[in-house]
Amino acid sequence: TYAVLINADTGEIVAGRGEGDVISPASMTKILTLLVAVEHLKSEESLNDTFTMTQEISDYTYQAGCSVAGFELGSTVTVEEMLYGTILPSGADAACALAYYTSGSIENFAELMNQKAEELGIADTAHFDNPVGISSEQNKCSITDIAVILQAAAAAMIEAYCDDVNEEIRREAAPEGLYLRPRFSPGYGDFSLEHQTELFRILEVQKKIGVTLTGSLLMMPSKSVTAVIGLSKENTHCMVQGCEVCGKQDCSFRRN
């Protein structure tokens, strides 16, 4: 049995059992598969793109004795269906389909997975050669590595949700002749984390939704978000995003 308990505020390991041992992650691999696939989507509309299930995928999953989502040979499935099929029933067929859709082959997709592992700082112990979690000497990581991947997946999900809120505000403001400005959250760039206290006071965050601040000004539950979004009467393009335009050089999730 392997386990690790990590302090969400500091990233410090509180307790563990074999947390540094390199093991076969099995189907936990699919969390990284999902993260990599989503990050390589061109836009939200790409969720409606389709892929036709192939004999190659059927043979691959059958020979390895994998659990599958049940997509039939020759059936056409959307990217959204492949994502759900990968993470909910832990479908190897869906995971392989994502790999082929994203990069053209399982081998190419494994390269993307390893690039992500490098980006997350876990490449010393983590390496992947398939999107499913089929056991091999080249598909391995520690339980701590899995925790890092889970944290990255959760961060990506929250960021996507914030983007959805941004879009909703943009649509509501448009009829009034107002245009969206960039989103800023305390603790990033020039927006000091010290502003968190004032935001909590003005919005009555703890009273209204039960989110609290720790002594280090981090929110609990973790992955909660506060942000300031501006509206302007001037239609000036400024909705830039991504690591290339972020000034926070010491972020552990920064892409070089």
Buried (B, 14 or more C-beta within 10 A) or exposed (E): EBEBEBEBBEEEBEEBEBBEEBBBBEBBBBBBBBBBBBBBBEEEEBBEBEBBBBEEBBEBBEEEEBEBBEBEEEEEBBBEBBBBBBBEBBBBBBBBBBBBBBBEEBEEBBEBBBEBBEBBEBBEBBBBBBBBBBBEEEBBBBBBBBBBBBBBBEBBBBEEEBBEEBEEBBEEBEEEEBBBBBBBBBBBEEBEEEBBEEBBEEEEBEEEEEBEBEEEBBBEEBEBBBBEBEBEEEEEEEEEEEEEEBEEEEEEBEEE
